[in-house]
Amino acid sequence: MTEFEDKFSALQADMVSICLEYVEDRADKIYIYASCEETVRSSKFFYLINNQYVKPHKLNDILKNGDKEYDVSTKRQFMVLDILNEDI
């Protein structure tokens, strides 16, 4: 059982890591959805920042004056989703 738990924990850590990297460690919480049913894999991620729930493509909409903008390019979002789906 320990082998399974170790592998599962490593995959979870990888998912959290890539989502943190995307938001440049500037989130209060990360929410990750992952599903694998038969041959279909699906994943999503979003954040809690300044008491607001934010989808990845909307991060720049909640910036305060002087905050550095996020890179919310479609290419970057798909890179995160690709890694999440690989981990699933």
C-alpha positions in Angstrom: 0.0 0.0 0.0 2.9 2.4 0.8 4.1 2.2 -2.8 0.7 3.3 -4.2 0.5 6.1 -1.6 4.0 7.3 -2.5 3.3 7.3 -6.3 -0.1 9.0 -5.7 1.4 11.7 -3.5 4.2 12.3 -6.1 1.5 12.8 -8.8 -0.5 15.2 -6.6 2.6 17.2 -5.8 3.4 17.5 -9.5 -0.1 18.8 -10.2 0.1 21.4 -7.4 3.6 22.4 -8.5 2.6 23.1 -12.1 -0.5 25.0 -11.0 1.7 27.1 -8.6 4.2 27.8 -11.3 1.4 29.0 -13.6 0.2 31.5 -11.0 3.8 32.4 -10.0 3.2 31.3 -6.4 0.7 34.2 -6.0 -2.4 32.4 -5.0 -4.1 31.8 -1.6 -5.4 28.4 -2.7 -5.3 26.2 -5.7 -8.2 24.0 -6.9 -7.5 21.1 -9.2 -10.1 18.9 -10.8 -9.0 15.6 -12.3 -11.0 12.8 -13.9 -10.3 9.6 -15.7 -13.3 7.6 -16.9 -12.6 4.8 -19.4 -10.6 6.5 -22.1 -11.4 10.1 -21.3 -9.2 12.2 -19.2 -10.2 15.7 -18.0 -8.7 18.3 -15.8 -9.3 21.9 -14.8 -7.7 24.3 -12.3 -8.6 27.6 -10.7 -7.5 29.8 -7.8 -8.6 31.7 -4.8 -6.8 35.1 -4.8 -7.7 38.0 -2.6 -11.0 36.2 -1.6 -12.0 35.8 -5.3 -12.3 32.6 -7.2 -10.4 33.0 -10.5 -10.1 30.9 -13.7 -6.7 30.8 -15.2 -7.5 33.0 -18.1 -9.0 35.7 -15.9 -6.0 36.2 -13.5 -5.2 39.7 -14.8 -8.8 40.8 -14.2 -8.3 40.9 -10.4 -4.9 42.6 -10.3 -4.5 45.5 -7.9 -2.6 48.7 -8.9 1.1 47.9 -9.3 0.7 44.1 -9.5 2.7 42.3 -12.1 0.6 40.8 -14.9 0.3 37.1 -15.3 1.1 35.2 -18.5 -2.3 33.8 -19.3 -1.6 32.8 -22.9 -3.5 29.9 -24.3 -0.3 28.1 -25.0 0.7 28.3 -21.3 -2.7 27.1 -20.1 -2.6 24.1 -22.4 0.9 23.3 -21.1 -0.5 23.1 -17.6 -3.5 21.0 -18.8 -1.2 18.6 -20.7 0.8 18.0 -17.5 -2.3 17.5 -15.4 -3.7 15.0 -17.9 -0.3 13.1 -18.1 -0.4 12.8 -14.3 -4.0 11.5 -14.4 
